[in-house]
Amino acid sequence: MGSFDFSTDAPTVTDGFDASMPASHVERLGPILIQCIFGVVKTLQIYDSSNRTTEKVLSRLHTTLSDLAQIEGRVTLAISADLLYINDVRIIVDPQSIKPVLFLVEEMKKRKIEEIDFTPEVTEAELAALFRMFSQEPDEDEDDVFGVLDRELENAGVTNIRLTECIEKEKFLRAARLEKQQIREESNQAMSRAVLYMGEVMRSIEQKRPIQIPKAHRITQRLADIIQTDETVLVGLASIKDYDEYTFSHSVNVSVLSMLIAEKMGLPKSETAQIGVSALFHDVGKTHIPRSILNKTGTLTDDEWMLMERHPMLGVIELSRVRSLRAVADPIFIALQHHLGYNGQGYPQKPGGWLCHPYAQIVMVADVYDAMSTPRVYRKETLTADRGLNFLLQKSGDFFEPLIVKVFIRAMGVYPTGTVVDLNTTERAVVVKQNEGARFLCQPVVVVLGEDASKGVPIDLARQDDDGASCRRKIVCAVHDQVSEAQKAACFIAK
C-alpha cells in the first residue's frame, strides 16, 4: 500500500463545543427543566391537555426547554447507573429537590429509555404527547414497552423528540468486556435482524406500504452499543459477502462501517445511531431501478446510466413519504448526497453546487469501500480490502474528506478484519481482530486456515516472545477470498 502517516492519535470531533466553556447553563437550567417535567407529568395525571392548568405548566416547560436548546443547540436527557444527565452534565440538586430527579429516572427505566433527545423545534403538543404517556403506568405484561411507546409517538406525529432504548445487556457492554462468545452472539443477532429488516424495507417500498422507522432506530442503537464495546465481529460479518442478499446486506454493512467511523471520531451515541439509521436508507432509491440495469454485466448505455443516476433523488422522494422522517433532514440528505464527493464531483449535480451534509461524507466512504470489496457481475475486478483502503487514501482530500479517511483506516487497520491473507510461512489466514495502536496497523490477530494443529487458534502477529523476539509469522499480502465463505464465516459466526 501507499505510505501511511498515523503519528498522531485519531482526532475527536467536538463540532460546536468549546471545551473551555463552563457547563453553567445546564447546571442552572437543568434542575428547573426537571422540575417542569415533573410538574407536567403530575398535572397530566389529573387534567387533560386542554385544561388551563395543564397549558400553563406545558408553556413553562416549553420555554425552559427552548431557552436551554437555544444555548446548547439541542437537549438530551440521559440516565446512567441511576444518575440523570443533561447534555452529558450530571444534574446535582439538594436533598429537598431530589424527588423530581428520582421520579424521572424511575419512569425512564420503567419504559426502557436511556435517552430523550429534544430538538429546538419541539412543540408543546409534542411534549404533551410524550409526558401524557409518562402519566400512565406501562403495561407490566408488555414485552416491548419501549417499542409501544416509540410507535405511539410516531403515530402522534411527534418528530422533534427521539428516544434511545436502554438495552438490557448494555450495562455489561459498558461496565465490562463481554465474554468473547457473548459478543459474537450479540453481533450475529444484531446483524441478522438488520439484514432481515432491510429486506422488509425493500418489500414495503415495492408494495407501497409504510416503512417501520422505530424498528430502524432500535436496530442501530443495538449496533451502536456493540460498536462502543468491541466492533470486531461486526466488521468481520460485514466482510462476508452474500451475493444473493447484496442489496440488503450492503445497506447494513454501510450502516455498521458508518457508525464505526462516527464512534472513532468521538461522536455521541445518539448521533452515531442516527448516522446508522441514515446509512441504512441511503440506497432505497434503487428499488425503482430495474434489476436488469442493476445486474447488467456489460457497460451501461447513456440512457441506463441516466436512470441509475436518478436513484439518489428517487430515494429522497421515497423517504419524504415517511411521516416520521419529514422533519429529520439527515436520512434524506444522505440518500441524496451519498454519491457527491468532497470536491463536489459526482451526482446529482445542481447549479451552484451543493453544501454537502457531513454525515453524507461519512456514509460515502463506507459505501465506496464496501462496494469495491464486494464481487458483482458487472465488475471486472474486486479489490482486496487493503487495496480498497489504498484507493480511499489516494483520493483523500479530493473525492473523500481526509479526516474521515484517516479515521476509517486507523479503525480498520491496513488488513481489515475479515481479510484473507497469505503469510510468510506459506499459510493462509483470516484477520480476526486489530491490535490497538498505529504501529500495529500491519500486525493484526489472525486465524490460520487448514488442517494443521493451529487451525482456529488466534495468532497475534504483534506478539513478542519472552526473549523479545517478534512473532515469526508476517503477512505477505492480502488475497481475493480464495477460501470458501463457510471457512471464513466460521471465524465470526456464533457457534
N, C-alpha and C positions, 0 to 999 in steps of 0.2 A: 504494500500500500504506500501512499504518499507519506510525507513527513508529518507526524502529529506533534503538536505542541500543547501539552497539558501541564505546564509547570505550575499553574495555579489551580486552586480548588474551583469546583463548579460554582458559578455565581448564583446568588439568591435574588429572585425578583421580588421587590417590595414596592411595586409601582404605586405611586400616590401616597406612600407612607414615609414620614420623616421620623427616623429613629430618635432624633433629639427632641421631638415634640412630646410634652408630658401627656399622660392619659387623663388629665384633669376633667375634660369634657365628659368622658364616660363615667369617671368617678363621681362627678357632680350630678349628672342627669340620670345615670343608671339606676340608683335606688328610687328616684322619682318615677322612672318608667316602670319598674317592677310594682311599685305601689299602685300605679294607674292600671296595670294589667289585673292586679288582684281586685281592685275596685270594680272593673268591668265584669270580670267573671262572677263575682258575688252579686252584682246588680242584675246580671242576666239570669241568675238563678231565681230571681223574684219577678222581674219585669221583662216584657218583650222589647224588641229593638226600637219600636216607635214611641216608647214611653219617654217623657221629658227627662226623667232622672237618668235613664239609660243614654239618651242622646248627649246629656251633659258630661257623663264620665267618658263616653266614647270620644267626644270632642277633646277633652283634656288629654286622653291617651294619644290621640292622633297628633295633637300639637306637640307634645313632648317627643314623640317618635320622629316627627318631621324636623324638629329642632336638632335632634341628635344626628339624623340622617343627613341634614344639610352640612354639618361639620365633618362627619365621618364618611359620607358617601353612601353607606348602607348600614343597616343594623342587624347583627346576628346574635341571637340568644343561644347559648350552648351550655350543656351540662356535662360534667366530667367528675367522676368519683364523688357524687353528691354535692358538688360545688357548681355555682352558677357564674357564667362568664358572659360579658357583652363585648363583642369585638375583641376577644382574647384577653380582656381585662377582667380579673376576678372581682365580683361585686361583694364588697365587705360592708356590712351595716352593723349598727349597735344592737345589743341583745333585745331592746324594746321594739326594734323594727324588723326582726328576723322572720316573723311569721309569713309575710308575702313571699320571701325568697324560698323558704322551705316548701310552701304551698306550690309554687311554680315548678320547683324541681320535682316534687312528687307527681304532679299532674303530667309533666312531660314524660317521666319514667313510666307511668301507667299506660301511656299511649305509644311507647317505644320511640319517642322523639329525642334525637340527640341535638339537633339544631333547628332553630326557626329563623329564617332569613327574610328580612323585610327590605324591599326596595324603597327608594324615596317617593315613588309614585303610589304607595299603598293608600287605599281609601278607607274611610270609616266603615263603609259597608263590608269591606273585606275583613277588617279587624273584627267586626261583629260576627261575621260568618265563622271565623276561626274560634273566637273565645266563647261563642254560644255552645260549641262542641265541648269546650273545657268545662262548661257549667253543668254538663250531664256526665254521669258515671259511664265509662265504657262497658260494653257487654263482656262479662267475665268468660263467657263460653266462646267468644270470638277468637279464632286462632291468629287472624291477621288484623289486629287492632289498628296498626299504623296504616295498612293498605286501605281499610274502610275510611279512615279519616282523610287520607290523601285523595281518595276518589270523591268524597263528599265536597271537599274544597274545589276540586276540578269541576264537578257538576254545578257548583255555586258560581262558577265563573271567576274564581279567585286566581289571579295571575301574578300578583305582586308579593305573594308570600310563598316561600319554598321551604318544605320540610325535609330534613335528613333523618333517615331511620337509624335507630340505635340497634345494631346487630348484637344478638346475644353473645356471640363469640368475640365481640370486639374487645372486651376487656382483656381477653387472652392475647389478642392480636397486638394490643398496645402495651400491656404490662410486662409481657414476657414473650419470647420467641416460642411459637408453637412447635411441637414435635414435627419432624420432617414429614411424617405421614399425614398429620393433620393439615399442614399447609398444602400438601399435594391434593388431599381430598377436597379442601375448600376451593382450591384453584380449579380443579376439574369440574366441580359442581357449578361454580360461577361461570366458567367458560361455556359449559353445556347449556345452561339456562340462557345465556346471552345469545348463542347461536340459534337456539330454538325460538327465542323472542324475535330475532331479526327475520326468521322465516315467517312468523306470524305477521310482522310489519309488512313485508313484501306482499303477502297474500291479502292482507287487509286493503292495501293500496289497489291491487289488481281487482278486488271485489268491491271497491268503493265503500269500504267500512272504516270507521274511525280508528286511529292509532291509539293504543293504550300508553299514554305518556308516563303516568305514575309508575308503571312497571319498569320503564326505562330508567327512571331515577333510582329505583330500588336496586336494579341490577348494577348500575355504575357505582353506586355507593358501596356495594359489597366488593366490587373490583377495586375501588379506591382504598378500602380498608386493607385488602390483601397487599396491594402495591406498597402501602406505607410500611408493611411488616417485612415482606420478602416477595419480590416480584419474579423470582427465578422461574418458578414452574409456569406462571402465566406467560412469560416471554418464550419459554420452551414450547408451550402448547401453541402459541401463535406462529411458531416456526414450522408446525406440521401442516402441510398444505393439502387440503381436501378439495380436489378439482371439482367434484360434483356439487359441493356446497360452497363454491368460491364466493359467490355474491354475499352469502350470509356471513361466512367466516371472515372474509376480508373486512367487512364493516366492524366486526368485533375486534379483529386484530388491530385495526387502525385506532379503535377506541382505547384498547389497552396500551398501545405504544404512545398515544397522545397523552394519556393520563400519567404514564411513566415520565414523559418529558416534563409535564406540569409539576409532578411531585418533586423531581430533581431540581426544578427551578425554584422550589420553595413556595409554590402557590398553596393557599389554604385548601383543606379537604373539600369544602363546599364548591370552590372554584374548579378544583381538579375533577370532581364528579360532573360538574356542568360541562366541562370540556369533553368528558367521556360521552355524555348524552348527545352533544352536538356531533361528535365524531361518528356515533352510531348511525346518524341520519344523513351523513354527508353525501351518500350516493343514492338516495331514494329516487332521484330523478331518472336513474337508469331503468326503473321499472317500466318507463314509457318508451324505451329504446328497443326495437325488435331484436330478439335473440340472434337472428341471422346476422345482424351487424355486430353485436357484442362478441360473438364467437367466430367471426369471419377469419379464415386462415390467411387470406391474401390482403393486399393493400386496399384500404377503404377508398371508394370513389369520392369525388368532391362533394356530391350530394349526401353520401353516407357520413362523411366527416362533418359536414354542416349539421346534420341531425345529431351526431354524437356530441358536438359542442353545445347543443341545447340542453344537455342533461342537468347542468347546474341550475338553469332557470326553471326547468321542469321540477326540480327538487324544491325550489323556492315556492312555486305555485302549490305543490303538494303540501308542504309544511304550513303554508299560510292558511290552509283549510282547517288546521287543527286549532280549535278554540283556545286551548291552554297554552299554545305557543305564540299567539298573536302579539302578545306584549313582551315576548322574550326574543331578542334580536339574535342571540348567539347562534342557535342552530340554523336559522335562516341565512345569516351572513356566511356561515361556514359552508353550507350547501352551495351558495352562490360563488364563493371565492376560493374554493379548495384547489382550483387549477390556475390561480393567479400567483405569479412569482413575486418574490421580494423586490425585483426590479420592475414590476408592473407588467411584465410579459405574461402571456398565457391567454386564457379565455374564461368568461366572456369579457370582451372589451367594451368600454363606453367612452364617449367623447370626454376629454379632460382627465381620463383615468379614474382609478378607484383609490379611496383611502382604505387600505386593507385592514380587516379586523385582526387583532393579534392572535386570537385563537386559530384563525384560518391558517396562519403561518405554521403553527404547531401541527395542525392536522395534515397540512400538505406534506411536511417532512415524513410523518408516519405513513401517509397514504402512498407516497412515491417509493419509500423503502419497501413496504410490504408488497406492492405491485411488482417491483423489479425482481424480487426474490421468489416470485410465485410462477410456476410453469403455466403457460397459457398456449392455446392452439395457434394464436396469431403471432407469438413472439419467437423470433429466430433464436434468441439466446436468453437463458435465465441466468442472472448474475448470482454468484455466491454471495453470502451475507457480507463478507469483508469487502468485496468489490462494490456492493451496493452502498456501503458506508463511504467508500472512497469516492464514488460518484457524488454523493452529498457533499463531501469535503471539497471536491474540485469546483462545485457550483456554489459553495458557501460565499456569501457576500454578493452574489449575482442573483441567481434564481431562488436561493434559500437564505433565510435570515441566519446570519453567522452564529449568534448566541445560541439559537435553538439547535443548530447542527452540532456545535461544540458540546452542549449538554447531552444531546442524544448519543453521540459517540462515546462520551465518558460513561454514560449509563449502560450502553450495550457492550462495550469492550471492542477490541479490534476483531475478535472472533465471537460474535454474539451467541448467547445461549441458544442451543438447538443446531448450531453449525456442525456439519460433518467435516472432520479434518484428518489429514494424514500426518503421522508422527515420524520422527527420525528413526524410530525403531521398526519401521515398515508396518506398524499397526494402524488401524483405522479407528477413530474415536468420535464421540459426540460431546460437544461442550455442554455441560450441565449447570455451570454456575460461574459467575465472575468473581474475581478477587478484588477487594476494595483497594483503591489507590492507583494513581496514574502510572506508576512504574510497573504495575502488574497487568496492564491492558492486554499484553500478548501472552499472558500466563494464566489462563483460566483453570477451572477444575473440569476434568474430562472423565468419561467412562469409555473404556476400550471395548470395542465390539469384537466378537469372535467366540471361539470355543475354549480359549485358554482360561487359566485359573483367575486371571484378573478381570474377567468379564463381569460387568455390573458393579465393580468396586470403584468409587470415585478416586481419582488421582489428581492431587493438587500440583500443577506444574510450577507453582511458585514456592513449593515447599523446599526447605533445606534440611539435609540430614544433620544428625548430631555433630558431625565433624565439620559442618559448614558447607558441605558440597551441595550444589544445586541439584534439583531433580534431573535425572539423565534424559527423561523424555522431553522433547520440544516439538512444537508444531512446525511442520514444513510448509503446509499450505492448506487452504480450505478447498473442498471438492464439492462438485454438484452431488446432490443426495443420491449416491450410488449404493446406498443400503436401502432396504425396504422401509416403508413408512412404519410398519409394525415394529421393526427393530429400534428405530429412532423413538417412536412413541412410547416404547416400554420404559424409557428413561424419565418420562413425565406423567404418564397415565397412572392414576391411582390403582393400586392392586387390590 
